[in-house]
Amino acid sequence: KKKKKNVGIKATVRFEPE
Protein backbone atom coordinates (compact mmCIF):
# COMPACT_ATOMS: atom_id res chain seq x y z
CA LYS A 1 0.00 0.00 0.00
CA LYS A 2 2.07 2.91 -1.27
CA LYS A 3 0.74 6.26 -2.41
CA LYS A 4 -2.82 5.55 -3.41
CA LYS A 5 -3.31 8.25 -6.00
CA ASN A 6 -5.40 5.96 -8.16
CA VAL A 7 -7.96 5.74 -5.38
CA GLY A 8 -11.38 6.17 -6.95
CA ILE A 9 -10.11 5.69 -10.47
CA LYS A 10 -8.98 2.12 -10.04
CA ALA A 11 -9.72 0.99 -6.52
CA THR A 12 -8.94 -2.53 -7.64
CA VAL A 13 -5.45 -1.59 -8.78
CA ARG A 14 -4.65 0.76 -5.95
CA PHE A 15 -1.29 -0.92 -5.39
CA GLU A 16 -0.18 0.61 -8.71
CA PRO A 17 1.61 -2.10 -10.73
CA GLU A 18 3.33 0.59 -12.76
C-alpha positions in Angstrom: 0.0 0.0 0.0 2.1 2.9 -1.3 0.7 6.3 -2.4 -2.8 5.5 -3.4 -3.3 8.3 -6.0 -5.4 6.0 -8.2 -8.0 5.7 -5.4 -11.4 6.2 -7.0 -10.1 5.7 -10.5 -9.0 2.1 -10.0 -9.7 1.0 -6.5 -8.9 -2.5 -7.6 -5.5 -1.6 -8.8 -4.7 0.8 -5.9 -1.3 -0.9 -5.4 -0.2 0.6 -8.7 1.6 -2.1 -10.7 3.3 0.6 -12.8 
